Amino acid sequence: MSVKIRLRRMGRINKPFYRVVATDSRCSNTGRFLETLGWYDPDRSGPNFSLKLDRVDYWKSNGAIFSDTVKSLVRKSRKGLGVAANAPAPVEEPAPVAESAEAAAAETPVETPAETPDATKEEKSDAS
């Protein structure tokens, strides 16, 4: 079995996007495939593809043949272009707990029982 890594057309009429798949060379472009390795959207601006380079390397080591477009995408991906396949979300540093607790205590005024509306109503009702 000869394995090829090529694009599989998806989407709708006049709005194509592609999945990068490892497939048997005897299957059609929209037919059965072995594994999905990424995606490519030619209509998207900026980074318009993503590849799982570890899986691409695995299939290449087993003798897979790249199509011309996939070869170009792999070359661009190794340069750092495209969307990272397993990029972690950016982590924001939390504010120190001691400073935030002190700031919250300083901003929140403490109400005394005489200042609350319920306390003033009770005093008026007792006076009458």
Beta strands, then each sheet from edge to edge (+ up, - down):
strand 1: 3-12
strand 2: 15-24
strand 3: 35-40
strand 4: 49-51
strand 5: 65-66
sheet 1: 4+ 3- 2+ 1- 5-
end
